[in-house]
């Protein structure tokens, strides 16, 4: 509920800024991106994107153009990431047989750098195709869960990692894309962005510091299955005190997709207003 309230406040603030007198001289852009999400960590750790582990994402954004090259952008994003050991090429992971999904809510700010000038003159567009790169900082909330008998369970509530951790973390968005004018005010594009994070718990597995709990001490059948995977008869990789994780370093996640936006041009755009007046001739 708090997250919804924050989103509403941010949208209202955006509308107030959009219609303020000072905003009339600025160049603004509002839009969204619809596409996929992916994660890299202790479950998905192979080069390339596995299509079977791609899920959906949506990013809403607002931009303020400081000049034709530099743009400030705020993002509100939502996406789901998953990891499934049985789809891995690693025999050790398939035996481990863990899986998770996590819904991510992100608030971030980035600086975009246009690689060519984004400038129009009247109805004429100087560069119709604009490639760009971006980098910034953000905050996100995640909630690792798993399905068992068609019911979702929060892994943090069962302490399957064997330790407590925060479900809020900092991210550092980096990436790039290209957008293209379809009219002087509407643009379409594609974008790919990675999020470096400050947590290794996105998948409920804190990397190579994670150890298996002693399964002989867990009497709750549900916690047993959520902690040790679905195949509880195969304990070759579940040695108490042995490695439960695989990767060093923090987890990453990715948002990518197609963007559509509306741009209102401001002061630095060299446009023409009214009818042109010709100087009289004296010869």
C-alpha positions in Angstrom: 0.0 0.0 0.0 2.9 2.4 0.8 4.4 1.7 -2.6 1.1 2.5 -4.4 0.8 5.8 -2.4 4.4 6.7 -3.4 3.6 6.1 -7.0 0.4 8.2 -6.9 2.3 11.1 -5.2 5.1 10.9 -7.8 2.6 11.0 -10.7 0.8 14.0 -9.2 4.1 15.8 -8.8 5.0 15.0 -12.4 1.7 16.5 -13.6 2.2 19.7 -11.5 5.7 20.2 -12.9 4.4 19.4 -16.4 1.8 22.2 -16.3 3.8 24.8 -14.3 4.7 28.1 -16.1 8.4 27.3 -15.8 7.9 24.0 -17.4 6.6 25.7 -20.6 10.2 26.6 -21.4 11.6 23.1 -20.8 11.5 20.0 -22.9 9.8 17.0 -21.3 9.1 13.5 -22.3 6.7 10.9 -20.7 6.5 7.3 -21.7 6.8 3.6 -20.9 8.6 0.4 -21.8 7.0 -3.0 -22.0 9.2 -6.0 -22.3 11.1 -8.7 -20.4 13.1 -9.2 -17.3 15.9 -11.5 -16.4 18.2 -12.3 -13.5 21.8 -13.5 -13.1 22.9 -15.1 -9.8 23.2 -18.5 -8.1 20.5 -20.1 -10.3 20.9 -18.4 -13.6 24.6 -18.1 -14.1 25.3 -19.1 -17.7 26.3 -16.7 -20.6 23.4 -15.5 -22.7 19.7 -15.2 -21.9 17.7 -18.4 -21.5 14.3 -17.6 -23.0 12.6 -20.2 -20.7 13.6 -18.0 -17.7 12.6 -14.6 -19.1 9.5 -13.0 -17.5 7.7 -9.7 -17.9 8.5 -6.1 -16.9 7.1 -2.6 -17.2 8.9 0.7 -16.8 7.2 4.1 -16.7 9.5 7.1 -17.1 9.6 10.9 -17.2 12.5 12.9 -18.8 13.8 16.5 -18.5 16.1 17.6 -21.3 18.9 19.8 -20.0 20.2 20.2 -23.6 20.1 18.2 -26.8 22.7 15.8 -25.4 22.0 15.4 -21.7 18.7 14.2 -20.2 17.6 13.5 -16.6 15.2 10.6 -16.3 13.1 9.1 -13.4 11.9 5.5 -13.6 9.1 3.6 -11.8 9.6 -0.1 -12.7 8.1 -3.5 -12.0 9.2 -6.9 -13.1 9.4 -10.5 -12.2 12.6 -12.6 -12.3 12.9 -16.4 -11.9 15.5 -19.1 -11.6 15.0 -22.8 -12.1 17.8 -25.3 -11.3 16.3 -28.1 -13.5 16.8 -25.9 -16.6 20.5 -25.5 -15.9 23.3 -27.2 -17.9 25.0 -27.8 -14.5 24.6 -31.4 -13.2 25.2 -30.1 -9.6 22.5 -27.5 -10.0 20.0 -30.0 -11.3 20.7 -32.2 -8.3 20.3 -29.2 -6.0 16.9 -28.7 -7.6 16.0 -25.2 -6.2 13.9 -22.6 -7.8 12.4 -19.2 -7.0 10.6 -16.2 -8.4 10.7 -12.7 -7.2 8.6 -9.6 -7.9 10.8 -6.4 -8.1 9.5 -2.9 -7.6 12.1 -0.2 -8.5 12.4 3.6 -8.2 15.5 5.0 -9.9 17.0 8.1 -11.5 19.5 8.1 -14.4 21.3 10.4 -16.7 21.0 9.7 -20.4 23.6 10.8 -22.8 22.4 11.1 -26.4 25.2 10.0 -28.8 23.8 12.5 -31.4 21.9 15.7 -30.8 18.2 15.4 -30.2 17.0 18.6 -31.8 14.1 19.7 -34.0 13.5 22.8 -36.0 9.9 23.5 -36.5 8.4 20.4 -38.0 11.9 19.3 -39.3 13.8 16.8 -37.2 17.6 17.1 -37.3 18.3 13.5 -36.3 15.4 11.1 -36.5 17.2 8.2 -34.9 18.8 8.9 -31.4 21.1 6.2 -29.9 21.8 6.8 -26.2 23.5 5.3 -23.1 22.5 5.8 -19.4 23.7 5.3 -15.8 22.2 6.1 -12.4 21.2 4.9 -9.0 17.9 3.5 -7.6 16.2 1.6 -4.8 14.2 -1.6 -5.1 12.2 -4.1 -3.1 12.2 -7.8 -3.8 10.4 -10.8 -2.4 11.8 -14.3 -3.2 9.1 -17.0 -3.3 8.7 -20.5 -4.6 5.7 -22.6 -5.7 4.9 -25.8 -4.0 1.6 -27.7 -4.8 0.5 -24.7 -6.9 0.8 -22.4 -3.9 3.3 -19.6 -3.4 5.4 -19.4 -0.3 7.7 -16.5 0.9 11.1 -18.1 1.3 12.2 -15.5 3.9 9.4 -16.5 6.2 10.8 -20.1 6.3 14.4 -18.9 6.7 15.5 -21.3 4.0 18.7 -19.4 3.6 19.6 -20.0 7.2 20.0 -16.3 8.0 17.9 -13.1 7.9 18.4 -10.4 5.4 16.7 -7.2 4.1 14.4 -7.3 1.1 15.3 -3.7 0.2 18.5 -2.9 -1.7 20.3 -0.3 -3.9 20.7 -0.8 -7.6 22.8 0.9 -10.2 21.1 1.0 -13.6 23.3 1.0 -16.7 22.5 0.4 -20.3 21.5 1.9 -23.6 19.1 2.0 -26.4 17.9 3.8 -29.5 14.7 5.7 -30.1 13.2 7.1 -33.3 10.8 9.9 -34.1 7.6 8.7 -35.7 6.2 12.3 -35.5 7.8 15.5 -34.1 6.2 14.5 -30.7 6.0 10.7 -30.5 9.0 8.3 -30.4 9.4 4.6 -30.4 12.5 2.7 -29.4 14.2 -0.3 -27.9 16.2 -0.4 -24.7 18.3 -2.8 -22.6 19.4 -2.1 -19.1 21.3 -4.0 -16.4 20.9 -3.4 -12.7 23.9 -4.0 -10.5 22.7 -4.6 -7.0 24.0 -4.4 -3.4 22.4 -7.8 -2.5 23.1 -11.4 -3.1 19.7 -12.5 -1.7 17.6 -11.9 -4.8 17.3 -15.7 -5.2 17.4 -16.4 -1.4 20.9 -17.8 -1.9 23.8 -15.7 -0.5 26.4 -17.0 -2.9 29.3 -19.2 -1.8 28.9 -18.1 1.8 25.6 -20.0 1.9 25.7 -23.4 3.6 23.2 -26.2 3.8 21.4 -26.5 7.1 21.4 -29.9 8.7 18.3 -31.5 7.2 18.1 -34.0 10.0 17.2 -31.2 12.4 14.2 -29.9 10.3 11.0 -31.6 11.3 8.6 -29.5 9.5 7.9 -31.3 6.1 7.0 -28.0 4.3 10.1 -26.2 5.4 12.1 -29.3 4.5 10.9 -29.3 0.9 11.2 -25.5 0.5 14.8 -25.5 1.9 16.2 -28.5 0.2 14.3 -28.6 -3.1 11.7 -31.0 -4.5 13.7 -34.3 -4.6 14.3 -34.9 -0.9 15.6 -38.4 -1.5 18.8 -37.2 -3.2 21.1 -35.6 -0.6 24.4 -35.9 -2.5 24.6 -32.1 -2.7 22.9 -31.3 0.6 25.8 -32.2 3.0 25.3 -30.2 6.2 27.7 -27.2 6.2 28.4 -27.7 2.5 28.1 -25.1 -0.2 24.5 -24.2 -1.0 25.4 -21.3 -3.3 27.6 -21.1 -6.4 28.5 -17.5 -7.3 30.7 -14.9 -5.7 29.4 -11.3 -5.7 26.0 -9.8 -5.8 23.0 -10.6 -8.0 22.0 -8.7 -11.2 18.7 -8.2 -12.9 17.8 -6.8 -16.3 14.9 -4.9 -17.9 14.6 -4.7 -21.7 11.8 -4.0 -24.2 10.1 -1.6 -26.5 9.6 2.1 -25.5 6.8 4.5 -26.6 6.8 8.1 -25.4 5.4 11.6 -26.0 7.8 14.6 -26.0 6.9 18.2 -25.6 9.5 20.5 -26.9 10.7 23.6 -25.0 13.1 26.5 -25.1 16.3 25.0 -26.6 14.3 23.6 -29.6 14.6 26.1 -32.5 11.1 26.3 -33.8 9.1 29.0 -35.6 5.9 30.6 -34.4 3.5 32.7 -36.5 3.8 33.7 -40.1 7.1 34.5 -41.7 7.6 38.3 -42.5 9.7 39.2 -45.5 11.9 42.3 -45.6 10.9 44.9 -48.3 13.1 45.3 -51.3 14.5 48.7 -52.3 15.9 47.8 -55.7 
